[in-house]
Amino acid sequence: MGLAPGTRYRCAQCGNLTRFDVRTTERLSRFWHFDLSGAGTPEEQEIRDLEIEEVRCRWCNTGDGVHVVRTPGPEAADA
């Protein structure tokens, strides 16, 4: 869920490829382990649903200019 393998975000306004604020809504199932004192730690997690609500560029704060693009790789070099 989220970005497909081989893709990433890119800001068309400033060229940013690495810093984005991503706001999501998630539905999870977690297995919790509690010790005898009552302190709990999640040991397993399964994402049931993930909705990306908004992606904003951290550098120029635009949301409209952020797009999903393919990551460079061997197949991109052959083209």
Stockholm file with secondary structure:
# STOCKHOLM 1.0

chainA/1-79         MGLAPGTRYRCAQCGNLTRFDVRTTERLSRFWHFDLSGAGTPEEQEIRDLEIEEVRCRWCNTGDGVHVVRTPGPEAADA
#=GR chainA/1-79 SS CCSCTTEEEEETTTCCSSCEEEEEEEEEEEEEEECTTSCEEEEEEEEEEEEEEEEEETTTCCSTTEEEEECCCHHHHHC
#=GC SS_cons        CCSCTTEEEEETTTCCSSCEEEEEEEEEEEEEEECTTSCEEEEEEEEEEEEEEEEEETTTCCSTTEEEEECCCHHHHHC
//
